[in-house]
Amino acid sequence: MANGAKTGTINFRIEGGRKLHGKIAVRTSKNGTVGVLAAALLNRGKTTIQKAPKIEEVFRIIEVLESIGVSAKWRGDDIIIVPPKKFDIKNIDFVSAEKTRSALLLIAPLIHFSSRFVMPGSGGCHLGSRTIKPYFYALESIGVKMEAKNGRLNISSGKLNPAEIVLYEAGDTVSELIITAAALIPGKTIVKFASANYQVQDVCFFLEKLGVKVEGIGTSTLVVHGVEKIDKDVSYEPGEDPIEAMSLIAAAIVTKSAITIEKAPIDFLELELFKLRNMGFKYSLSKRYKGGNGKINLVDIKTLPSDLVALPEKIHALPYPGINMDNLPFFAIIGTQAEGETFIHDWVYEERAVEYKEIDKLGARTVLADPHRFYVKGKTVLHPAEIICPPALRPSVIILIGMLAAKGVSILRNVYNINRGYEDLAARLNAIGAKIETFKE
């Protein structure tokens, strides 16, 4: 339900130690969907986002859209977006917006319809210091001023202009934001050091559906040929979520299960799978086939019970096509089942590796050398525990995965962060042999 955040605390009771079996399909991505939701506000016509994930992150963005006058209605698994004649930005839902960093993306379309407005500061996972300087610099390049004051962002602009921009960092959200903003600025905007990640590609493919030419999709230099107006009825299906796919791979590994993971976006998993193959993970891939948007390459992954050995080198994230920063945490729980010592260098965030230490409560043997360097000693027999989800999505999920492997009954409390990024995860895991009971307090 759309206001899930306003109900009682949701918890999981997990009976671990069970083998998984059968097939499970990857759903469309959280990050791709919220990027397309924001970009849809550029369109004065009707936008249909097909097979959108029914997750808390999407619900929060929809609440924000509705608060400024947008009609955002579910029709089955699709979201129908119809913009108002005039956005009511002064009535923006600050409570919902502050629950997700994705709300920053709304700045990009709204600058085209209002020269001055106020946005909430960024929310989302608590991962230490997360600078918004890249947004300041990128927006400044096209004629927008953003001032942070008292937890609010004051946005003002005059005439918007195309530009040649070097991003302060190759961030996913800032890349989505600036290409979305550039789409309604007539002329050619060049964005260098852009992220080429899956959600950025989703936004690019959607902009193309809107009639905006984007060159360099999948590279670090994007050229956006902005147009004066967008007014057309379009439909778009976001790509499948590589992070969810990696979650399911990790669950199969730690439970030593043979399952088939359908609709896995292989282009965004290749290095992760290569690392895992070198650790001893046994799997096979189907032939590639196209996803619903006609762009993304999908495969079915068949996993086999495997005996893993830790890699001698560190495992670290890099911009695409490197290991995805959101896939890195799964190597922490995988490392508990690999002989030797797995070294994870989470250089991106100051505090996320600290959250990995929660798996010690399941019997993991780990060392947090500093806020970025994390060591896991394997192989370990995990045991059940009662744990409160940390305030971050992926660290919460690796605890859940560990509990699937821990023989006995575990309790995972306050799973809101998991529901931010995964649709019906407990029920879908139950369908392939897990035993997870959802209860409220």
NORLIN-V126145 format. One record per pair of residues at least 6 apart in sequence whose C-alpha atoms are under 6 Angstrom apart, sorted by the first residue. I is the first residue (numbers start at 1). J is the second residue. D is the distance in Angstrom with one decimal. If there is no record, write none. Layout:
I|J|D + I|J|D
This chain:
2|59|5.1 + 8|440|6.0 + 8|441|5.8 + 9|414|5.5 + 9|440|5.4 + 9|441|5.4 + 10|414|5.2 + 10|415|5.8 + 10|439|5.9 + 10|440|4.6 + 11|412|5.7 + 11|413|4.4 + 11|414|5.2 + 11|415|5.7 + 11|438|5.7 + 11|439|5.4 + 11|440|6.0 + 12|411|5.8 + 12|412|5.1 + 12|437|5.6 + 12|438|4.7 + 13|410|5.9 + 13|411|4.7 + 13|436|5.6 + 13|437|5.0 + 14|409|5.5 + 14|410|5.1 + 14|435|5.9 + 14|436|4.5 + 15|408|5.5 + 15|409|4.5 + 15|435|5.4 + 16|403|5.7 + 16|404|4.3 + 16|405|5.3 + 16|406|4.9 + 16|407|4.6 + 16|408|5.4 + 17|405|4.7 + 17|406|5.2 + 17|407|4.0 + 19|257|5.5 + 20|257|5.3 + 20|432|5.4 + 20|433|4.7 + 21|258|5.8 + 21|259|4.9 + 21|432|5.1 + 22|259|5.2 + 22|432|5.5 + 23|259|5.9 + 23|260|4.7 + 23|261|6.0 + 24|261|5.2 + 24|262|6.0 + 25|261|5.7 + 25|262|4.4 + 25|263|5.8 + 26|245|6.0 + 26|263|5.6 + 27|240|5.4 + 28|238|5.9 + 28|239|5.4 + 28|240|3.9 + 28|241|5.3 + 29|240|5.2 + 29|241|4.0 + 30|421|5.8 + 31|199|5.6 + 32|199|4.1 + 32|202|5.6 + 32|238|6.0 + 33|238|6.0 + 36|203|5.6 + 38|105|6.0 + 38|106|5.3 + 39|180|5.9 + 41|109|5.9 + 42|109|5.4 + 43|230|5.0 + 43|231|5.3 + 44|231|4.5 + 45|231|4.7 + 45|232|4.6 + 45|233|5.1 + 46|81|5.7 + 46|82|4.9 + 46|233|4.6 + 47|80|5.9 + 47|81|5.0 + 47|233|5.8 + 47|234|5.1 + 47|235|5.8 + 48|79|5.7 + 48|80|4.6 + 48|235|4.5 + 49|78|5.5 + 49|79|5.1 + 49|235|5.9 + 49|236|5.2 + 49|237|5.8 + 50|78|4.4 + 50|236|5.9 + 50|237|4.6 + 51|77|4.9 + 51|78|5.3 + 52|77|5.9 + 52|78|5.7 + 54|423|5.7 + 55|419|5.8 + 55|420|5.4 + 55|423|5.3 + 56|419|5.8 + 56|420|4.2 + 57|420|4.7 + 60|96|5.3 + 64|93|5.2 + 67|92|5.2 + 67|93|5.6 + 68|87|5.5 + 68|88|4.4 + 68|89|5.1 + 68|92|5.4 + 69|84|5.7 + 69|87|5.8 + 69|88|5.8 + 70|83|4.8 + 70|84|5.5 + 71|81|5.7 + 71|82|5.1 + 72|80|5.6 + 72|81|4.7 + 73|79|5.5 + 73|80|5.2 + 94|120|5.9 + 97|103|5.5 + 98|122|6.0 + 98|123|4.8 + 99|123|5.0 + 99|124|5.4 + 100|123|4.5 + 100|124|4.1 + 101|122|4.6 + 101|123|4.4 + 101|124|4.8 + 105|177|5.3 + 108|177|5.5 + 108|180|5.8 + 108|181|4.4 + 109|181|5.9 + 115|156|5.4 + 115|157|5.1 + 116|155|5.5 + 116|156|4.3 + 117|155|5.3 + 118|153|5.6 + 118|154|4.7 + 118|155|5.9 + 119|152|5.9 + 119|153|5.0 + 120|152|4.8 + 120|153|5.9 + 121|151|5.3 + 121|152|5.0 + 121|153|6.0 + 125|391|6.0 + 125|392|4.5 + 126|391|5.7 + 126|392|5.8 + 127|349|5.9 + 127|351|5.1 + 127|352|5.3 + 128|350|5.0 + 128|351|5.0 + 134|168|5.0 + 135|174|5.9 + 136|146|5.8 + 142|160|5.5 + 142|161|5.0 + 142|162|5.9 + 143|157|6.0 + 143|160|5.1 + 144|156|5.9 + 144|157|4.5 + 145|155|5.8 + 145|156|5.3 + 146|154|5.6 + 146|155|4.7 + 147|153|5.6 + 147|154|5.0 + 162|187|5.9 + 162|188|5.8 + 162|189|4.9 + 163|189|4.9 + 164|189|5.7 + 164|190|4.6 + 165|190|6.0 + 165|191|4.9 + 166|192|4.7 + 167|193|5.6 + 170|193|5.4 + 170|194|5.0 + 170|195|4.9 + 171|195|5.7 + 172|195|5.4 + 175|194|5.6 + 176|200|5.4 + 182|226|5.8 + 183|226|4.2 + 184|226|5.1 + 184|227|5.1 + 184|228|5.6 + 185|226|4.8 + 185|227|6.0 + 186|226|4.4 + 186|227|4.5 + 186|228|5.4 + 187|225|5.6 + 187|226|5.2 + 188|224|5.7 + 188|225|4.6 + 189|223|5.7 + 189|224|5.2 + 190|222|5.8 + 190|223|4.5 + 191|221|5.6 + 191|222|5.1 + 192|221|4.5 + 193|220|5.1 + 194|220|4.6 + 194|221|5.9 + 195|220|5.8 + 196|218|4.7 + 196|219|5.3 + 196|220|5.8 + 196|320|5.8 + 197|320|5.4 + 213|225|5.3 + 214|223|5.6 + 214|224|4.7 + 215|222|5.6 + 215|223|4.9 + 216|222|4.9 + 237|293|5.2 + 242|265|5.7 + 243|327|5.8 + 245|264|5.8 + 251|401|5.4 + 254|405|5.9 + 255|405|4.9 + 256|305|4.3 + 257|305|5.3 + 258|303|5.0 + 258|304|4.6 + 259|302|5.8 + 259|303|5.5 + 260|301|5.5 + 260|302|4.4 + 261|300|5.5 + 261|301|5.0 + 262|300|4.3 + 263|298|5.1 + 263|299|5.5 + 263|300|5.6 + 264|298|5.2 + 264|299|5.3 + 265|297|5.7 + 265|298|4.5 + 266|298|5.6 + 272|323|5.9 + 279|308|5.2 + 279|309|5.0 + 279|310|5.9 + 280|308|4.8 + 281|306|5.4 + 282|304|5.4 + 282|306|5.9 + 283|302|5.4 + 283|303|4.4 + 283|304|5.8 + 284|301|5.8 + 284|302|5.2 + 285|300|5.7 + 285|301|4.8 + 286|299|5.4 + 286|300|5.2 + 288|298|5.5 + 288|299|5.0 + 289|297|5.7 + 289|298|5.2 + 290|296|5.7 + 290|297|4.9 + 290|298|5.8 + 308|338|4.4 + 309|338|4.5 + 309|339|4.5 + 310|338|5.2 + 310|339|5.6 + 310|340|5.2 + 310|341|5.7 + 310|342|5.2 + 314|343|4.8 + 314|344|5.7 + 315|344|4.9 + 316|345|5.0 + 317|323|4.7 + 317|324|5.6 + 317|325|4.9 + 335|342|5.7 + 335|376|5.8 + 336|378|4.7 + 336|379|5.5 + 336|380|5.4 + 337|378|5.6 + 337|379|4.7 + 337|380|5.9 + 338|378|5.1 + 338|379|5.1 + 339|378|4.8 + 339|379|4.8 + 340|377|5.9 + 340|378|5.3 + 341|376|5.5 + 341|377|4.5 + 342|375|5.6 + 342|376|5.1 + 343|374|6.0 + 343|375|4.6 + 344|374|5.2 + 345|372|5.7 + 345|373|4.8 + 346|372|4.9 + 347|372|5.3 + 350|371|5.5 + 351|371|5.7 + 353|371|6.0 + 353|372|5.9 + 356|395|6.0 + 359|399|6.0 + 362|382|5.4 + 362|383|5.1 + 362|384|5.8 + 362|385|5.9 + 363|382|5.1 + 363|383|5.9 + 365|376|6.0 + 365|377|5.4 + 366|375|5.4 + 366|376|4.5 + 367|374|5.8 + 367|375|5.0 + 368|374|4.7 + 382|406|4.8 + 383|406|4.5 + 384|406|5.2 + 384|408|5.6 + 384|409|5.8 + 384|410|4.8 + 385|410|4.9 + 386|410|5.5 + 386|411|4.5 + 386|412|6.0 + 387|412|5.2 + 388|412|5.8 + 388|413|4.5 + 389|396|5.2 + 389|413|5.9 + 389|414|5.9 + 390|396|5.9 + 393|417|5.0 + 393|418|5.5 + 426|436|5.9
